[in-house]
Amino acid sequence: MLPDCCYDYRYEAPIAKIFTTCDVCGESIFVGDSYYKIENLSICNDCINSFKEIAEEV
Protein backbone atom coordinates (compact mmCIF):
# COMPACT_ATOMS: atom_id res chain seq x y z
CA MET A 1 0.00 0.00 0.00
CA LEU A 2 1.30 3.49 -0.86
CA PRO A 3 1.46 6.22 1.79
CA ASP A 4 -1.12 9.01 1.61
CA CYS A 5 1.48 11.77 1.71
CA CYS A 6 4.55 12.34 -0.48
CA TYR A 7 6.47 13.42 2.64
CA ASP A 8 6.45 9.84 3.87
CA TYR A 9 8.99 9.08 1.13
CA ARG A 10 11.54 11.68 2.16
CA TYR A 11 14.77 10.83 3.91
CA GLU A 12 16.01 12.63 6.99
CA ALA A 13 18.76 15.17 6.43
CA PRO A 14 21.87 14.68 8.56
CA ILE A 15 22.02 16.82 11.68
CA ALA A 16 24.28 19.86 11.19
CA LYS A 17 27.31 19.97 13.46
CA ILE A 18 28.13 23.16 15.33
CA PHE A 19 31.68 24.32 14.63
CA THR A 20 31.75 27.37 16.90
CA THR A 21 29.59 30.31 17.93
CA CYS A 22 29.67 33.93 16.79
CA ASP A 23 31.39 36.09 19.40
CA VAL A 24 29.11 39.04 18.55
CA CYS A 25 25.57 37.58 18.49
CA GLY A 26 26.11 34.13 20.02
CA GLU A 27 24.48 32.26 17.11
CA SER A 28 25.91 28.91 16.06
CA ILE A 29 28.32 28.64 13.14
CA PHE A 30 27.93 25.21 11.56
CA VAL A 31 30.46 23.04 9.74
CA GLY A 32 30.54 24.26 6.12
CA ASP A 33 29.38 27.81 6.93
CA SER A 34 31.64 30.71 6.04
CA TYR A 35 32.63 33.06 8.84
CA TYR A 36 35.31 35.62 9.64
CA LYS A 37 38.20 34.93 11.99
CA ILE A 38 39.60 38.26 13.21
CA GLU A 39 42.32 37.91 15.81
CA ASN A 40 40.64 35.68 18.44
CA LEU A 41 37.06 36.41 17.35
CA SER A 42 34.76 34.27 15.21
CA ILE A 43 32.18 36.48 13.47
CA CYS A 44 29.23 35.22 11.38
CA ASN A 45 28.31 36.75 8.01
CA ASP A 46 25.24 38.52 9.40
CA CYS A 47 27.24 40.31 12.08
CA ILE A 48 30.13 41.26 9.81
CA ASN A 49 27.61 42.83 7.42
CA SER A 50 26.14 44.87 10.28
CA PHE A 51 29.56 46.54 10.73
CA LYS A 52 29.78 47.50 7.06
CA GLU A 53 29.52 51.21 6.27
CA ILE A 54 29.87 53.27 3.12
CA ALA A 55 32.38 56.12 3.20
CA GLU A 56 30.63 59.36 2.42
CA GLU A 57 31.96 62.84 2.06
CA VAL A 58 30.80 65.15 4.85
N, CA and C atoms as an extended XYZ file, in Angstrom:
174
Properties=species:S:1:pos:R:3:atomname:S:1:resname:S:1:resid:I:1 pbc="F F F"
N         0.840       -1.185        0.000 N   MET     1
C         0.000        0.000        0.000 CA  MET     1
C         0.884        1.248        0.000 C   MET     1
N         0.536        2.242       -0.784 N   LEU     2
C         1.298        3.489       -0.861 CA  LEU     2
C         0.865        4.446        0.242 C   LEU     2
N         1.822        5.225        0.756 N   PRO     3
C         1.457        6.216        1.785 CA  PRO     3
C         0.585        7.314        1.191 C   PRO     3
N        -0.213        7.960        2.042 N   ASP     4
C        -1.116        9.014        1.606 CA  ASP     4
C        -0.393       10.326        1.298 C   ASP     4
N         0.774       10.496        1.816 N   CYS     5
C         1.477       11.769        1.712 CA  CYS     5
C         2.844       11.559        1.059 C   CYS     5
N         3.248       12.466        0.170 N   CYS     6
C         4.548       12.340       -0.478 CA  CYS     6
C         5.686       12.532        0.511 C   CYS     6
N         5.432       13.189        1.658 N   TYR     7
C         6.474       13.415        2.644 CA  TYR     7
C         6.880       12.126        3.359 C   TYR     7
N         6.081       11.106        3.260 N   ASP     8
C         6.448        9.835        3.871 CA  ASP     8
C         7.608        9.181        3.131 C   ASP     8
N         7.900        9.636        1.917 N   TYR     9
C         8.992        9.081        1.132 CA  TYR     9
C        10.338        9.753        1.415 C   TYR     9
N        10.297       10.913        2.010 N   ARG    10
C        11.537       11.682        2.164 CA  ARG    10
C        12.483       11.012        3.154 C   ARG    10
N        13.753       11.317        2.990 N   TYR    11
C        14.768       10.831        3.913 CA  TYR    11
C        15.094       11.957        4.879 C   TYR    11
N        15.650       11.607        6.005 N   GLU    12
C        16.008       12.627        6.985 CA  GLU    12
C        17.376       13.189        6.653 C   GLU    12
N        17.479       14.506        6.664 N   ALA    13
C        18.759       15.167        6.430 CA  ALA    13
C        19.662       14.952        7.640 C   ALA    13
N        20.961       14.850        7.411 N   PRO    14
C        21.866       14.684        8.556 CA  PRO    14
C        21.825       15.925        9.455 C   PRO    14
N        22.036       15.724       10.717 N   ILE    15
C        22.020       16.821       11.678 CA  ILE    15
C        23.288       17.647       11.495 C   ILE    15
N        23.126       18.962       11.367 N   ALA    16
C        24.276       19.864       11.190 CA  ALA    16
C        25.093       19.902       12.474 C   ALA    16
N        26.412       19.928       12.310 N   LYS    17
C        27.311       19.969       13.461 CA  LYS    17
C        27.768       21.403       13.702 C   LYS    17
N        27.691       21.816       14.955 N   ILE    18
C        28.127       23.155       15.328 CA  ILE    18
C        29.654       23.180       15.363 C   ILE    18
N        30.233       24.157       14.654 N   PHE    19
C        31.682       24.325       14.630 CA  PHE    19
C        32.138       25.251       15.748 C   PHE    19
N        31.457       26.389       15.855 N   THR    20
C        31.751       27.371       16.896 CA  THR    20
C        30.554       28.300       17.004 C   THR    20
N        30.654       29.319       17.823 N   THR    21
C        29.588       30.311       17.928 CA  THR    21
C        30.141       31.686       17.601 C   THR    21
N        29.274       32.556       17.111 N   CYS    22
C        29.666       33.925       16.793 CA  CYS    22
C        29.909       34.671       18.101 C   CYS    22
N        31.056       35.346       18.191 N   ASP    23
C        31.390       36.090       19.403 CA  ASP    23
C        30.614       37.398       19.530 C   ASP    23
N        29.887       37.811       18.491 N   VAL    24
C        29.107       39.043       18.552 CA  VAL    24
C        27.670       38.735       18.966 C   VAL    24
N        26.996       37.833       18.231 N   CYS    25
C        25.569       37.581       18.490 CA  CYS    25
C        25.315       36.280       19.258 C   CYS    25
N        26.285       35.381       19.289 N   GLY    26
C        26.114       34.133       20.020 CA  GLY    26
C        25.446       33.023       19.230 C   GLY    26
N        25.099       33.285       17.955 N   GLU    27
C        24.481       32.258       17.114 CA  GLU    27
C        25.517       31.204       16.725 C   GLU    27
N        25.035       30.009       16.439 N   SER    28
C        25.914       28.914       16.057 CA  SER    28
C        26.446       29.108       14.645 C   SER    28
N        27.705       28.722       14.454 N   ILE    29
C        28.317       28.645       13.137 CA  ILE    29
C        28.539       27.163       12.884 C   ILE    29
N        27.920       26.640       11.822 N   PHE    30
C        27.934       25.210       11.559 CA  PHE    30
C        29.064       24.830       10.609 C   PHE    30
N        29.443       23.567       10.652 N   VAL    31
C        30.456       23.045        9.743 CA  VAL    31
C        30.001       23.320        8.313 C   VAL    31
N        30.868       23.913        7.501 N   GLY    32
C        30.535       24.259        6.121 CA  GLY    32
C        30.110       25.698        5.940 C   GLY    32
N        29.744       26.395        7.022 N   ASP    33
C        29.377       27.814        6.931 CA  ASP    33
C        30.642       28.650        6.772 C   ASP    33
N        30.521       29.782        6.093 N   SER    34
C        31.640       30.712        6.044 CA  SER    34
C        31.492       31.681        7.215 C   SER    34
N        32.612       32.105        7.738 N   TYR    35
C        32.631       33.060        8.843 CA  TYR    35
C        33.952       33.812        8.790 C   TYR    35
N        34.092       34.804        9.605 N   TYR    36
C        35.308       35.617        9.639 CA  TYR    36
C        36.044       35.355       10.943 C   TYR    36
N        37.335       35.125       10.822 N   LYS    37
C        38.195       34.928       11.985 CA  LYS    37
C        39.076       36.164       12.063 C   LYS    37
N        38.836       37.020       13.037 N   ILE    38
C        39.596       38.259       13.208 CA  ILE    38
C        40.227       38.209       14.594 C   ILE    38
N        41.552       38.108       14.584 N   GLU    39
C        42.320       37.908       15.814 CA  GLU    39
C        41.755       36.679       16.529 C   GLU    39
N        41.188       36.829       17.712 N   ASN    40
C        40.641       35.683       18.442 CA  ASN    40
C        39.128       35.601       18.357 C   ASN    40
N        38.511       36.378       17.459 N   LEU    41
C        37.057       36.414       17.348 CA  LEU    41
C        36.574       35.617       16.149 C   LEU    41
N        35.469       34.925       16.309 N   SER    42
C        34.758       34.270       15.212 CA  SER    42
C        33.489       35.073       14.989 C   SER    42
N        33.304       35.592       13.754 N   ILE    43
C        32.180       36.482       13.470 CA  ILE    43
C        31.393       35.933       12.282 C   ILE    43
N        30.079       35.751       12.454 N   CYS    44
C        29.232       35.222       11.384 CA  CYS    44
C        29.019       36.267       10.300 C   CYS    44
N        28.529       35.844        9.142 N   ASN    45
C        28.311       36.746        8.013 CA  ASN    45
C        27.304       37.843        8.346 C   ASN    45
N        26.250       37.513        9.071 N   ASP    46
C        25.236       38.517        9.401 CA  ASP    46
C        25.830       39.645       10.236 C   ASP    46
N        26.651       39.288       11.210 N   CYS    47
C        27.239       40.306       12.083 CA  CYS    47
C        28.279       41.133       11.346 C   CYS    47
N        29.104       40.498       10.518 N   ILE    48
C        30.133       41.263        9.812 CA  ILE    48
C        29.473       42.263        8.874 C   ILE    48
N        28.329       41.904        8.292 N   ASN    49
C        27.613       42.830        7.416 CA  ASN    49
C        27.011       43.994        8.198 C   ASN    49
N        26.703       43.792        9.475 N   SER    50
C        26.140       44.871       10.276 CA  SER    50
C        27.196       45.935       10.587 C   SER    50
N        28.479       45.581       10.501 N   PHE    51
C        29.562       46.544       10.732 CA  PHE    51
C        29.918       47.342        9.473 C   PHE    51
N        29.428       46.899        8.336 N   LYS    52
C        29.776       47.500        7.058 CA  LYS    52
C        29.168       48.892        6.937 C   LYS    52
N        29.983       49.858        6.514 N   GLU    53
C        29.517       51.211        6.269 CA  GLU    53
C        30.066       51.690        4.947 C   GLU    53
N        29.426       52.676        4.372 N   ILE    54
C        29.872       53.274        3.122 CA  ILE    54
C        30.485       54.631        3.446 C   ILE    54
N        31.698       54.848        2.950 N   ALA    55
C        32.382       56.116        3.196 CA  ALA    55
C        31.698       57.204        2.384 C   ALA    55
N        31.291       58.255        3.069 N   GLU    56
C        30.628       59.358        2.417 CA  GLU    56
C        31.334       60.658        2.776 C   GLU    56
N        31.356       61.544        1.824 N   GLU    57
C        31.956       62.842        2.058 CA  GLU    57
C        31.033       63.657        2.943 C   GLU    57
N        31.600       64.361        3.901 N   VAL    58
C        30.805       65.145        4.851 CA  VAL    58
C        30.541       66.519        4.332 C   VAL    58
